[in-house]
Amino acid sequence: MKSKQTYQQRKQDDSKLQLEQKILHYRSEVNKYKQQVEDLEKRLKVQKSIETQRKSNIIEKKQETITSANAYFSHSVFLPDKEDKEDEQIHVVGHFTLENTGNQILHDPVFCFRTKPAERINIGGKIRLRQPLDQTWMAPKEEWIYVQNDWREWVKTRGEHWLKPTHIDTIKPGEKAVFSNFDMTIIPIDEDEHLLVEGFCYTREMQKGISAANTISLYL
């Protein structure tokens, strides 16, 4: 009888020990997983911080001020008819364009055309020579005026035509300011002569100016 009780007691003790060992094992596992969770949370926090910084850098880059523009001539040259003795001039017609390629508005555009030789190249087009407008007429859609009051002296001595538009004063990103349908008349005299028209653009944001990507260049 006593032997049977001893056996049962031993069996209960073994069962109790097993339960205690299981509890210790599971507690150890729980602590291990808790540590893994903490490690993962730390890694997630670092990843979120990196992602937040990356998005912040992208926003700052998008908000970065970019001031840039392109300028260029698009034109056609008409040579004189050899049979027409009354008109021996060369005619150049076309457009001069300033395109805002940045992300900031450009203010107060000014175009400069420099001609060589100055005395034989005349520039015409939608230019008002500073006479007051008749208020009974609608303002033209496009109009340019010379910047200087003594512009004739600038043209004569330097070959420079400084013009600004009266119909616009800003150029938004992606938009263009165009001196359209200009008409240049060139009087050829000497053979083997180089006739040149260069273009430059200025704005309040680009006071040093930019030169046109191309020129009007003729070799007689």
C-alpha positions as CSV (number, residue, x, y, z in Angstrom):
1,M,0.0,0.0,0.0
2,K,2.7,2.4,1.0
3,S,4.6,1.5,-2.2
4,K,1.6,2.4,-4.3
5,Q,1.2,5.8,-2.6
6,T,4.9,6.5,-3.1
7,Y,4.5,5.8,-6.8
8,Q,1.5,8.1,-7.1
9,Q,3.3,10.8,-5.2
10,R,6.3,10.5,-7.5
11,K,4.1,10.6,-10.5
12,Q,2.5,13.8,-9.3
13,D,5.8,15.3,-8.5
14,D,7.0,14.4,-12.1
15,S,3.9,16.0,-13.6
16,K,4.3,19.1,-11.5
17,L,8.0,19.3,-12.5
18,Q,7.0,19.0,-16.2
19,L,4.5,21.8,-15.8
20,E,7.0,24.0,-14.2
21,Q,9.5,23.3,-16.9
22,K,6.9,24.1,-19.6
23,I,6.1,27.3,-17.8
24,L,9.7,28.2,-17.7
25,H,10.1,27.3,-21.4
26,Y,7.1,29.4,-22.4
27,R,8.2,32.3,-20.3
28,S,11.6,32.1,-22.0
29,E,9.9,32.0,-25.4
30,V,7.7,35.0,-24.5
31,N,10.7,37.0,-23.4
32,K,12.5,36.0,-26.6
33,Y,9.5,37.2,-28.7
34,K,9.1,40.3,-26.7
35,Q,12.8,41.1,-27.4
36,Q,12.2,40.4,-31.1
37,V,9.2,42.7,-31.1
38,E,11.2,45.4,-29.5
39,D,14.0,45.0,-32.1
40,L,11.5,45.1,-34.9
41,E,9.8,48.2,-33.5
42,K,13.2,49.9,-33.3
43,R,13.9,48.9,-36.9
44,L,10.5,50.1,-38.0
45,K,11.1,53.4,-36.2
46,V,14.4,53.9,-38.0
47,Q,12.8,53.0,-41.4
48,K,10.0,55.5,-40.8
49,S,12.5,58.2,-39.9
50,I,14.5,57.5,-43.1
51,E,11.3,57.6,-45.2
52,T,10.2,60.9,-43.5
53,Q,13.6,62.5,-44.2
54,R,13.4,61.2,-47.8
55,K,10.0,62.7,-48.4
56,S,11.2,66.0,-46.8
57,N,14.1,66.1,-49.1
58,I,11.9,65.5,-52.1
59,I,9.6,68.4,-51.0
60,E,12.5,70.7,-50.5
61,K,13.9,69.7,-53.9
62,K,10.5,70.5,-55.5
63,Q,10.4,73.8,-53.7
64,E,13.9,74.7,-54.8
65,T,14.0,78.0,-56.8
66,I,15.1,77.4,-60.3
67,T,15.5,80.4,-62.6
68,S,16.3,79.4,-66.2
69,A,15.3,80.3,-69.7
70,N,16.0,79.7,-73.4
71,A,16.1,82.2,-76.2
72,Y,16.2,81.6,-79.9
73,F,15.5,82.9,-83.4
74,S,13.2,81.2,-85.9
75,H,13.5,83.0,-89.2
76,S,13.5,82.9,-93.0
77,V,15.8,84.8,-95.3
78,F,14.6,86.3,-98.6
79,L,17.4,87.2,-101.1
80,P,16.7,90.0,-103.6
81,D,15.5,89.1,-107.1
82,K,18.4,89.7,-109.5
83,E,16.0,90.9,-112.1
84,D,14.4,93.5,-109.8
85,K,16.8,96.4,-109.8
86,E,14.5,98.5,-107.6
87,D,14.8,96.2,-104.5
88,E,18.3,94.9,-103.8
89,Q,17.7,94.5,-100.1
90,I,17.8,91.2,-98.2
91,H,14.7,90.6,-96.0
92,V,14.7,88.5,-92.9
93,V,11.3,87.7,-91.2
94,G,10.6,85.6,-88.2
95,H,10.2,85.5,-84.4
96,F,12.5,85.8,-81.4
97,T,11.4,83.8,-78.4
98,L,12.2,83.8,-74.7
99,E,10.9,80.6,-73.0
100,N,10.7,80.3,-69.2
101,T,12.2,76.9,-68.4
102,G,12.4,77.4,-64.6
103,N,9.8,77.2,-61.9
104,Q,9.7,81.0,-61.0
105,I,7.9,83.8,-62.7
106,L,10.2,86.1,-64.8
107,H,9.5,89.8,-64.5
108,D,10.1,92.8,-66.8
109,P,11.6,91.1,-69.9
110,V,13.9,93.1,-72.2
111,F,15.2,92.0,-75.6
112,C,18.4,93.2,-77.2
113,F,19.3,92.8,-80.8
114,R,22.9,93.6,-81.8
115,T,23.5,94.1,-85.5
116,K,26.8,94.1,-87.4
117,P,27.4,96.2,-89.4
118,A,24.9,98.5,-87.6
119,E,24.4,101.0,-90.5
120,R,23.1,98.4,-92.9
121,I,20.7,96.4,-90.8
122,N,17.3,97.8,-89.9
123,I,14.8,96.1,-87.6
124,G,11.1,96.6,-88.0
125,G,8.0,95.0,-86.6
126,K,5.5,95.7,-83.9
127,I,7.5,98.6,-82.4
128,R,5.9,101.8,-81.3
129,L,8.3,104.8,-81.4
130,R,7.0,106.2,-78.1
131,Q,4.2,108.3,-79.6
132,P,1.2,108.4,-77.3
133,L,-1.6,105.9,-78.1
134,D,-4.9,107.2,-79.3
135,Q,-7.2,106.2,-76.5
136,T,-10.1,105.7,-79.0
137,W,-8.4,102.7,-80.4
138,M,-7.9,99.3,-78.7
139,A,-4.4,98.6,-77.4
140,P,-2.7,96.1,-79.7
141,K,-2.2,92.5,-78.6
142,E,1.5,92.8,-79.1
143,E,3.6,96.0,-78.9
144,W,7.3,96.8,-78.2
145,I,9.0,100.1,-77.4
146,Y,12.7,101.1,-77.1
147,V,14.0,101.2,-73.6
148,Q,16.1,104.3,-74.1
149,N,14.9,107.8,-75.1
150,D,18.1,108.1,-77.2
151,W,17.6,104.7,-78.8
152,R,18.6,106.1,-82.3
153,E,22.1,106.9,-80.9
154,W,22.4,103.4,-79.5
155,V,21.4,101.9,-82.8
156,K,23.7,104.1,-84.8
157,T,26.9,103.8,-82.6
158,R,26.5,100.3,-81.1
159,G,24.1,98.6,-83.4
160,E,21.9,97.7,-80.4
161,H,18.1,97.6,-80.3
162,W,16.9,97.4,-76.7
163,L,13.2,96.6,-76.7
164,K,10.6,95.8,-74.0
165,P,7.0,94.7,-74.4
166,T,4.1,96.9,-73.4
167,H,1.6,94.1,-73.5
168,I,3.2,91.8,-70.9
169,D,5.4,92.2,-67.9
170,T,5.7,88.7,-66.6
171,I,6.5,85.2,-68.1
172,K,5.1,82.3,-66.1
173,P,7.0,78.9,-65.9
174,G,6.5,77.1,-69.2
175,E,5.3,80.2,-71.0
176,K,7.0,82.3,-73.7
177,A,7.5,85.9,-74.6
178,V,7.7,86.3,-78.4
179,F,8.8,89.3,-80.5
180,S,6.8,88.0,-83.4
181,N,6.9,88.7,-87.1
182,F,9.9,91.0,-87.1
183,D,11.1,92.3,-90.5
184,M,14.8,93.0,-90.9
185,T,16.1,94.7,-94.0
186,I,19.7,94.3,-94.9
187,I,21.5,96.4,-97.4
188,P,24.4,94.4,-99.0
189,I,27.3,96.4,-100.3
190,D,30.5,94.5,-100.3
191,E,31.1,90.9,-101.4
192,D,32.5,88.4,-98.9
193,E,30.9,90.4,-96.1
194,H,29.5,88.9,-92.9
195,L,26.2,90.2,-91.7
196,L,25.2,89.3,-88.1
197,V,22.3,89.7,-85.8
198,E,22.6,88.5,-82.2
199,G,19.9,88.2,-79.6
200,F,20.0,88.7,-75.8
201,C,17.3,88.6,-73.1
202,Y,17.1,90.1,-69.7
203,T,14.7,90.0,-66.8
204,R,14.6,91.2,-63.2
205,E,15.7,87.7,-62.2
206,M,18.4,87.4,-64.9
207,Q,20.1,90.8,-64.9
208,K,23.3,89.4,-66.4
209,G,21.1,88.2,-69.3
210,I,21.3,85.2,-71.6
211,S,22.3,85.0,-75.2
212,A,20.2,83.3,-77.9
213,A,20.9,79.7,-78.8
214,N,21.4,80.8,-82.4
215,T,22.0,83.9,-84.5
216,I,21.1,85.3,-87.9
217,S,24.3,85.0,-89.8
218,L,24.7,85.8,-93.5
219,Y,27.8,85.6,-95.7
220,L,27.5,87.5,-98.9
